[in-house]
Amino acid sequence: MNNDISQTVKRLNSTHLYIIAALIILLLAVMFGLLKLPAIGEEASIIAERYAIGLTLIAIPSALKLFSNKIKKLTESETDAGIKIKQFSSAFNLRIAILGVMGLANTLLYAITANTNFMWLAVILFLAFVFCRTSEAELSAVISTKDKTKEEAEND
């Protein structure tokens, strides 16, 4: 089981790293003018900016809280370690996907509008990615939580 945990953590962290690297390369390409997209009008830019700010501010805590809730439900209900690993991976990938889509959207909006607010929103999302890295200790804790509570119930 330790081997499954370490393989899962390596796979999740490599996915995490690839998404961050792709988004950073895209953002740098836009910043240095290597990627140019057709511009939109000023009115559309203002509307896009308002929605992007709101959606980004909603997406970051929502992604983190959604992951937390899924893991909490997982530790309370499931007993099989294999299923826990799969569900942990699913929750982790969902969290990364939400942040990645918002990072991609803000980077593309920065490319279209040349408004630096979108660049800063993308940078903020990259900072949120830092808190999404998983570890073997975290996954082991999720797997062993039910076992500990089961032993405590049996001892009472």
N, C-alpha and C positions, 0 to 999 in steps of 0.2 A: 504494500500500500504506500510506503514511503516513496517508492519509485514512481507510482502514479502521481503522487502529489508534486514531486519535483519536475516531472515531465509536463504536467498541467501548468505549473507556475512558469516554467521556461516558455511554453507555448503562448500563454497569456501575456507575458512580459515582452516577448518578441512581437506579438501583434500590436501591443501598446507602443513599442518603439517604432515600428514601421508606420503606423498611422501618424505619430508625431513627426517623424522624419518627412513623410510625404507632404504634410501640411506646412511644415517649415520651408521645405523646398519651394512649394507653390507660393507661399507668402513672399519669400525672397525673390522669386521670379517676377512677381507683380511689383515689388518695391523697386527693383532695378530695371523695370521696363522690358523685361524679356517676354512677358505675357501681356498682350494688349487685347482688350475686349471692347466691343462697340459701347460708346458712352450712352447714358440715358439722360433725360432732361433733368433740370434742377428740381422741379416739383416732385418727380418720381424719386429723386435722390433723398429729398427731405422725408418723404413718406417711408422709404426703405430704411432710412436711418432710425426713425422712431420705432418701427417694428423690430428692427434688428436689435436695438438696445433692449427693448422689452423682452423679446424672445430669448436673448442671451442671458439676461438677468433671471429669467424663469428657468431656463434649461440647466444652468449649472447646479443650483441647489436641488432641482427636481431629479437630475441624474444621480446625484450623490445620495439623496434620500430614497429614491427608488431602489438603488442597490442595497442600501441599509435595510430597507423593509423586506426585500426579497431574501436577504441573508437571515434576518431575524425569523421570518416564517419558516425558512429552511431548517434552521437549528431547532425550532420548536416541533416540527412535524415529522421530518424524515429520519430514518435510522440507517439506511444502507449507504455506505461510504461512496460507492460508485455513483449512485444517483446524486448524492450531495456534491460530488466533484463536477458532474455534468451541469447541475443547476447553478452552482457557483460560477462556472465558466460562462453559462448563458447570461447570468446577471452581470458579470464583468463585461462581456461583449456588448450588452445592451447599453451599459453606462458609457463605454468608450464610443459606441456608435452615436449616441445622442450628442456627446461633446464634439465628436469628429464632424458630424453633419453641420453643427453650428459653426465650427471653425472653418469648414469649407465654404459655407454660405457667407460668412463675414469676409473671408479672403476674396471670394468672387465679387462680392459687392464692393470691396475696396478696388478691385481691378476695373469694375465698371464705372464707378463714380469718382475715383481718386480722392475720396474723402478719408482722411486719416483716422477718423473715429472708428471706422471698420477695422483698420489695422490694429488699433489699440484693443478693440473687442476680441480680435483673434489672439492677440498676445495674452489677454486675460484668460481666454480659454486654454491656451498652452500652459498657463500657471495652474489651472484646474486639473490638467492632465497629470501634473506632477503628483497630485494627491491620489491618483488612481492606480499607481503601481502596486501590484500585489506581492506577497511574500509567502514562503512556505509556512511560516509561523501563522499567518492569517488563515490560510486554507486548512492547516492542521487544527487550529482552534475551532473553525466551523465544523469540521468533521467530528471532533471529539466532544463537542458541547452536549450533544444528546446523550452520549455515553455517560458523562459526568452526572447529568441530571437524573438519568435512569438509576445509576448506582446510589445517589443520594436518596431517591425515593425508596429503593429497596432497603436501605439502612434504617429508615424511619419506621 
